Amino acid sequence: MISLSTVTEEVNKFIEAWNENPMLKPRITKVTVNVSLGQGGERLAKIAEVLKEITNQEPKLRKAKRTIRDFGIRKGENIAVAVTLRGEKATKFLKKALEAVGNKINKDSFDDNGNVSFGIKEHISIPGVKYDPEIGVFGMDVCITIERPGYRIKRRRVKKAKRIPRRHRVKKEEAIALLSNEFNVRIV
């Protein structure tokens, strides 16, 4: 367990640096929500409707990459739904999703590039979602991509950069500082 004073000191150090140079302040680029059912059909369509209601955005069906006989999955069969949220929609959903997990994220959920992933065990724990006996209860994975201003050079068409310099990548500690400062997330 990380001590609270250590986290507070690091957060304050990063906030001070971000105030001096706003281009160093990371931001949430996208939030990806994935629900993998492992089977297609009517239940997957209902889950897609619930996901659309939760996120206010049309989900995309995901297909199986290969056949797995033991699970009864065929290649090309729809087995999951996913939504990518950006901007204000991402922030709104993230506040609800973090509330569903009690505003706590495990330290191991952060990677070295500043990305964060966590799971929600039951979709009914998200505020404003009611239980529907026809659908049942399902869980979801939430992945947060955090970048600094200037990452566009990796995606642009003209003069595309091969990689982002290490000093400009978001570190694990900075991602922790961003989430604890803006979303009041506790790291356990």
Secondary structure per residue as TSV (DSSP state, phi and psi in degrees):
chain	resnum	aa	ss	phi	psi
A	1	M	-	360.0	135.3
A	2	I	-	-83.4	137.6
A	3	S	-	-73.6	145.9
A	4	L	H	-65.0	-37.1
A	5	S	H	-66.7	-37.1
A	6	T	H	-64.8	-44.8
A	7	V	H	-63.4	-43.1
A	8	T	H	-63.4	-40.9
A	9	E	H	-63.2	-45.4
A	10	E	H	-64.0	-43.1
A	11	V	H	-60.4	-46.3
A	12	N	H	-62.9	-37.2
A	13	K	H	-63.5	-44.3
A	14	F	H	-69.0	-40.5
A	15	I	H	-62.1	-39.4
A	16	E	H	-62.2	-44.5
A	17	A	H	-65.4	-38.3
A	18	W	H	-67.5	-35.3
A	19	N	H	-68.6	-34.2
A	20	E	H	-70.2	-41.6
A	21	N	-	-133.5	99.1
A	22	P	G	-62.9	-21.4
A	23	M	G	-71.6	-13.4
A	24	L	G	-85.8	-16.3
A	25	K	-	-72.3	120.6
A	26	P	-	-71.0	161.7
A	27	R	E	-141.6	159.8
A	28	I	E	-82.5	114.7
A	29	T	E	-80.6	-48.4
A	30	K	E	-155.1	157.4
A	31	V	E	-124.5	122.5
A	32	T	E	-107.8	127.0
A	33	V	E	-112.6	125.8
A	34	N	E	-127.3	130.2
A	35	V	E	-121.9	113.4
A	36	S	E	-107.3	115.1
A	37	L	-	-93.8	-32.5
A	38	G	S	86.9	2.2
A	39	Q	-	-152.1	155.3
A	40	G	-	-98.0	-158.2
A	41	G	S	96.2	-157.2
A	42	E	H	-66.6	-38.8
A	43	R	H	-64.9	-38.4
A	44	L	H	-64.9	-38.0
A	45	A	H	-65.0	-39.1
A	46	K	H	-67.6	-39.1
A	47	I	H	-64.2	-37.3
A	48	A	H	-62.7	-38.7
A	49	E	H	-64.9	-42.6
A	50	V	H	-64.6	-41.6
A	51	L	H	-64.4	-36.5
A	52	K	H	-64.7	-39.9
A	53	E	H	-66.4	-39.8
A	54	I	H	-69.8	-43.6
A	55	T	H	-97.6	-12.1
A	56	N	T	59.5	35.5
A	57	Q	S	-150.3	146.9
A	58	E	-	-69.2	122.3
A	59	P	-	-78.3	158.6
A	60	K	E	-110.3	134.7
A	61	L	E	-75.9	140.9
A	62	R	E	-114.9	137.6
A	63	K	E	-99.7	155.7
A	64	A	-	-71.6	137.1
A	65	K	S	-80.5	-28.9
A	66	R	S	-149.3	164.8
A	67	T	-	-80.3	133.0
A	68	I	B	-126.7	100.7
A	69	R	G	-62.3	-39.0
A	70	D	G	-61.6	-32.3
A	71	F	G	-96.8	-4.1
A	72	G	T	73.6	31.2
A	73	I	B	-106.5	130.8
A	74	R	-	-105.9	149.2
A	75	K	T	-61.7	133.6
A	76	G	T	88.9	-5.5
A	77	E	-	-80.2	139.8
A	78	N	E	-69.5	122.9
A	79	I	E	-128.4	-7.1
A	80	A	E	-152.5	163.9
A	81	V	E	-129.2	147.0
A	82	A	E	-143.5	151.2
A	83	V	E	-133.8	136.3
A	84	T	E	-110.7	120.3
A	85	L	E	-108.9	139.4
A	86	R	E	-131.7	157.7
A	87	G	H	67.8	-136.9
A	88	E	H	-64.8	-36.9
A	89	K	H	-61.6	-39.5
A	90	A	H	-64.1	-43.2
A	91	T	H	-65.4	-43.7
A	92	K	H	-61.4	-47.9
A	93	F	H	-65.0	-39.3
A	94	L	H	-62.4	-37.9
A	95	K	H	-62.2	-42.8
A	96	K	H	-66.0	-44.2
A	97	A	H	-65.6	-39.7
A	98	L	H	-68.2	-33.6
A	99	E	H	-65.3	-34.4
A	100	A	H	-66.0	-28.5
A	101	V	T	-100.9	12.4
A	102	G	T	77.1	26.2
A	103	N	T	53.3	34.9
A	104	K	E	-126.2	135.2
A	105	I	E	-131.9	138.7
A	106	N	-	-70.9	143.5
A	107	K	G	-60.9	-32.0
A	108	D	G	-72.9	-7.9
A	109	S	G	-77.5	-10.8
A	110	F	B	-95.5	139.0
A	111	D	-	-102.4	179.5
A	112	D	T	-73.0	-13.6
A	113	N	T	-98.5	9.1
A	114	G	S	88.2	3.9
A	115	N	-	-82.5	153.0
A	116	V	E	-130.9	139.5
A	117	S	E	-136.7	138.4
A	118	F	E	-150.5	162.6
A	119	G	E	-114.4	150.0
A	120	I	E	-112.7	119.3
A	121	K	S	-70.6	-39.2
A	122	E	-	-131.1	128.0
A	123	H	G	-66.1	-20.5
A	124	I	G	-75.6	-8.5
A	125	S	G	-79.2	-10.4
A	126	I	S	-75.2	131.4
A	127	P	T	-58.7	134.2
A	128	G	T	91.8	-0.9
A	129	V	-	-104.7	129.7
A	130	K	-	-104.5	154.8
A	131	Y	-	-74.8	134.1
A	132	D	-	-120.6	115.3
A	133	P	T	-63.2	-24.2
A	134	E	T	-68.5	-33.5
A	135	I	T	-92.4	-40.7
A	136	G	-	89.2	-153.4
A	137	V	-	-118.5	136.4
A	138	F	-	-138.8	156.1
A	139	G	-	-102.5	172.4
A	140	M	E	-149.5	155.6
A	141	D	E	-103.7	136.1
A	142	V	E	-119.4	122.8
A	143	C	E	-118.5	128.8
A	144	I	E	-110.8	126.7
A	145	T	E	-104.0	122.9
A	146	I	E	-115.4	129.3
A	147	E	E	-136.6	164.1
A	148	R	-	-95.8	162.8
A	149	P	T	-61.0	138.7
A	150	G	T	108.9	-6.2
A	151	Y	G	-71.4	-11.2
A	152	R	G	-59.5	-27.9
A	153	I	G	-60.9	-21.1
A	154	K	G	-81.2	-21.9
A	155	R	T	-108.4	-14.0
A	156	R	-	-68.1	161.1
A	157	R	S	-81.5	-45.9
A	158	V	T	-89.5	135.1
A	159	K	T	52.5	49.7
A	160	K	-	-67.1	131.2
A	161	A	-	-78.9	143.3
A	162	K	S	-74.7	-33.0
A	163	R	-	-157.6	161.1
A	164	I	-	-88.1	134.0
A	165	P	-	-60.0	149.0
A	166	R	G	-59.1	-37.7
A	167	R	G	-67.5	-18.2
A	168	H	G	-100.2	-6.3
A	169	R	S	-75.3	153.4
A	170	V	-	-80.6	127.8
A	171	K	-	-88.8	162.2
A	172	K	H	-56.9	-43.3
A	173	E	H	-65.4	-35.2
A	174	E	H	-69.9	-37.8
A	175	A	H	-64.1	-40.6
A	176	I	H	-62.3	-43.6
A	177	A	H	-63.2	-41.7
A	178	L	H	-62.9	-48.5
A	179	L	H	-68.9	-38.1
A	180	S	H	-72.0	-29.0
A	181	N	H	-79.8	-47.3
A	182	E	H	-88.4	-28.2
A	183	F	S	-119.0	5.0
A	184	N	-	53.4	44.8
A	185	V	-	-87.7	135.9
A	186	R	E	-97.0	137.3
A	187	I	E	-99.6	125.1
A	188	V	-	-116.4	360.0
